[in-house]
Amino acid sequence: MGKAPVDGALNAGWLLGHFHSPGDPRHSDEVEIKWGVHPVGESRAEWVRSEERTTVAVLISGRFRLLFPERDALLAEAGDYVVWGKGVDHSWVAEEESVVLIVRWPSVPGYRVGSGSDGPGSAGSNSVGSDSIGSDSAGSNSVGSKPVGLPEAGA
């Protein structure tokens, strides 16, 4: 048993993933989980490019904007979420003090900001476009190469 705000603070919010030692029960090559606590105005230092994972970001509290090449997704109410897949470049900014639960799969090395080493973060240099944020024609929040889950920012 643990406490996400306490345990996450030891590893930039990351609770579970490949970056924990193989003997640690929090080690996983299949999934990463982050309890992200972000002060107002905090933003990602670099865009994630050449994304190889699928991600869901769920707002727990605050106001959090995810940035995509084609448009933004504003998480403004607890429970708002957005899903995006492989090939979708992204960044973010905390518009208010925010807590965001991030789940990514699979857990792969090479995304730490500025280092290209193991751990969550950003590496790579190829920019791949994204598409709109919204639901598919059936109204479900399907996962694919397009961010989904929210209406257009500002709508």
N, C-alpha and C positions, 0 to 999 in steps of 0.2 A: 504494500500500500504506500502511496505517496501523496504529495500535494503538488499539483502542476505548477503553481506560481513559484514555489520554493525549488523544486527539482529542475524546472525549466530554466530558472535563472542561472544555473550552473553551466548551461550549454546553449545560450542565446535562445532559450525557449523550447529547444528540441528535446522531447521526452523519449522518443523511440525512433530507431533507424540504424542504418549500417555503421554509423560513426561511433556507436557504443562497442565495447570489447565483445568478442564472440561469446564469452562465458556469461555476459550480463543478460538477464532476461529481457532487457529493453533493446537488445540487438535484433535487428531485422533487415533483411535484404528485400523484403516484400513491400514494406510500408514505412513512412515517416509520419510522426505526429508532433505538432508544435503547439504550445500554449504561448502565443505571442502577446506580450504586454508592451504596448507602444505609447510613449508619451506624445502629446500633441505636437505636431510639426515634424515628427520623425518620418524619414523617407528612406527607401532602399538606396544604397550608395551606387548601385549599378543595375541596369536592366538584366533580367535573366533572358538569355538568348539561346537558341537551339535547344529548347526544352525537350527532354526525353520522357517526362513523367506526366501523369494526370494529377490534377490538384483540385481539392474542394476547400474553399475558405468560408468559414461560418463566423459571423459576428456574434460575440458574446455580449460586448458592451462597447459604447463609444460610437464613433463615426469614422469609417475607414474606406479609402478610395483605392481601388485596384486600377492600374493603368495598363492599357493594351494599345497596340499601334493604331487601331481603327477607332477606338472609343474607350471610355472609362466605365467602371462599375462602382457605384456608390453603395456601400453597406451602411445603412442609416438606422435600422431598427434591429434589436436583438433577434437572431434567427435568420436574418438576411444572409444569403449565400450566393456564391458564384462557383462554377465548375469550368475548368479549361483543361485541354489535353496537349498532347505532343505537338511541338511546332509552334506554340503560341508564346511569343515573347511577352514579358510583363514586368511591371514594377509596382510600387505602392507608396502611399503617404497616409499617415494618421492625421485626420482633420480634427479629431478630439482625442483625448486619452482613450485608448482602445484595447480591448482584449479580443483576439481573433484565434480561433481554433483552425489549424491547417492540417489536412491529411493529404499525403502524396503517395503515389505508388507508381513504379517500384522505388525502392530506396537505392539511389546510385551515387557514387562519389563524383566530385568535380564541379560543385555548384557554390562553394564557399566564396563570398565576396572577395575579389581581389587576389585570391591565391590559386584558384584552380585545383586546390587539394581536396582531400576527402572532407565531407561534411556539407551541410546545407549552405546554399549561397549561390553565387553566379560565376559562370565561366563561359567560354565560347564567344564566337564573334559573328556568326551568321544570323542575319535578321530574317525571320519568317513572319509573314503577316498573320493577322487574325481576322475574325469576322465579328458580327454583331453579338450582343448579349440579349438573350430572350429564350423563349421556349420553342421547341420544335412544333411542327404542324399539329401534333396530337396534344400539345399543351404540356408535355412532360419535360422534365429537366434532364434530358439525355446528355451523355458525355461523349465528346468528340473533339475535333480540332477547333471548335468554336466555343468561346466562353458562353455559358448559359446560366439561367437561374434568376435573372433580374430584368426588369424593363430597362429601357434606355435611361442612362443617367440624365437627371433633370426632368424626366417625364412625370 
